[in-house]
Amino acid sequence: MKITCDQSDYLEIACLYRIPIALDWADGKRVEGVPLDTGYNEQRQECLQMELGDGPQWVVLEGALSMTALEENKHFAQVRFG
């Protein structure tokens, strides 16, 4: 799924307020953590830097279906990509 500009805004909000999130993919992959920053890797893939418990890691967002807030907040509960 391609992430639109509006959906990217929610990624930025999650980073700004350090809202714990879960990212889900169609193949069942799920990544949970605290988003820190957005960016691109060397292959020019859109990524989200997340604190995953063992330090910050860049997570490739390609194919992600949704982002779900793991804490109640006033900005979003779930964002579907695509």
Kinemage of the C-alpha trace (Angstrom):
@kinemage 1
@onewidth
@group {chain A} dominant
@subgroup {mainchain}
@vectorlist {calphas} color= white
{ca met a 1} P 0.000 0.000 0.000
{ca lys a 2} L 1.141 3.512 -0.762
{ca ile a 3} L 1.057 6.000 2.103
{ca thr a 4} L -0.641 9.270 1.131
{ca cys a 5} L 0.370 12.732 2.333
{ca asp a 6} L -2.593 12.849 4.738
{ca gln a 7} L -1.611 9.491 6.183
{ca ser a 8} L 2.017 10.634 6.479
{ca asp a 9} L 0.777 13.472 8.677
{ca tyr a 10} L -0.437 10.869 11.184
{ca leu a 11} L 3.014 9.245 11.190
{ca glu a 12} L 4.491 12.667 12.004
{ca ile a 13} L 1.922 13.216 14.782
{ca ala a 14} L 2.762 9.816 16.280
{ca cys a 15} L 6.455 10.806 16.286
{ca leu a 16} L 5.844 14.284 17.677
{ca tyr a 17} L 3.759 13.038 20.622
{ca arg a 18} L 5.632 9.709 21.010
{ca ile a 19} L 2.341 7.787 20.814
{ca pro a 20} L 3.029 4.032 21.112
{ca ile a 21} L 1.771 2.331 17.952
{ca ala a 22} L 1.408 -1.009 16.210
{ca leu a 23} L 2.057 -1.342 12.475
{ca asp a 24} L 0.387 -4.265 10.688
{ca trp a 25} L 1.042 -5.932 7.330
{ca ala a 26} L -1.125 -8.320 5.286
{ca asp a 27} L 1.274 -11.228 5.902
{ca gly a 28} L 0.629 -11.004 9.663
{ca lys a 29} L 3.785 -9.067 10.519
{ca arg a 30} L 3.227 -6.671 13.423
{ca val a 31} L 5.694 -4.180 14.871
{ca glu a 32} L 4.949 -2.400 18.150
{ca gly a 33} L 6.931 0.488 19.566
{ca val a 34} L 7.299 4.218 19.996
{ca pro a 35} L 7.833 6.186 16.773
{ca leu a 36} L 10.757 8.615 16.819
{ca asp a 37} L 11.216 9.945 13.273
{ca thr a 38} L 10.336 9.445 9.616
{ca gly a 39} L 12.840 9.116 6.816
{ca tyr a 40} L 14.139 7.079 3.903
{ca asn a 41} L 16.690 4.289 3.786
{ca glu a 42} L 19.461 3.910 1.195
{ca gln a 43} L 16.997 2.189 -1.166
{ca arg a 44} L 14.735 5.280 -0.928
{ca gln a 45} L 12.042 3.326 0.917
{ca glu a 46} L 9.854 5.287 3.314
{ca cys a 47} L 10.709 4.278 6.894
{ca leu a 48} L 9.724 5.001 10.450
{ca gln a 49} L 12.384 5.017 13.151
{ca met a 50} L 10.932 3.287 16.198
{ca glu a 51} L 12.064 2.496 19.714
{ca leu a 52} L 11.460 -1.249 19.864
{ca gly a 53} L 12.870 -2.049 23.298
{ca asp a 54} L 16.362 -2.948 22.119
{ca gly a 55} L 17.117 0.508 20.753
{ca pro a 56} L 15.927 2.574 17.805
{ca gln a 57} L 15.448 0.763 14.503
{ca trp a 58} L 14.275 1.851 11.067
{ca val a 59} L 11.122 0.013 9.962
{ca val a 60} L 10.322 -0.047 6.223
{ca leu a 61} L 6.702 1.024 5.771
{ca glu a 62} L 6.240 -0.531 2.328
{ca gly a 63} L 3.161 -2.738 2.324
{ca ala a 64} L 1.965 -1.660 5.782
{ca leu a 65} L -1.819 -1.842 6.016
{ca ser a 66} L -2.452 0.142 9.177
{ca met a 67} L -1.123 1.991 12.191
{ca thr a 68} L -2.980 1.586 15.482
{ca ala a 69} L -2.455 3.731 18.571
{ca leu a 70} L -1.688 1.574 21.621
{ca glu a 71} L -2.623 4.435 23.972
{ca glu a 72} L -5.716 6.555 23.863
{ca asn a 73} L -4.964 9.995 22.421
{ca lys a 74} L -6.876 12.859 20.824
{ca his a 75} L -5.216 12.521 17.406
{ca phe a 76} L -6.056 9.062 16.043
{ca ala a 77} L -7.062 5.512 16.989
{ca gln a 78} L -6.226 3.763 13.724
{ca val a 79} L -4.984 4.894 10.322
{ca arg a 80} L -5.419 2.616 7.307
{ca phe a 81} L -2.850 3.059 4.547
{ca gly a 82} L -3.512 2.946 0.820
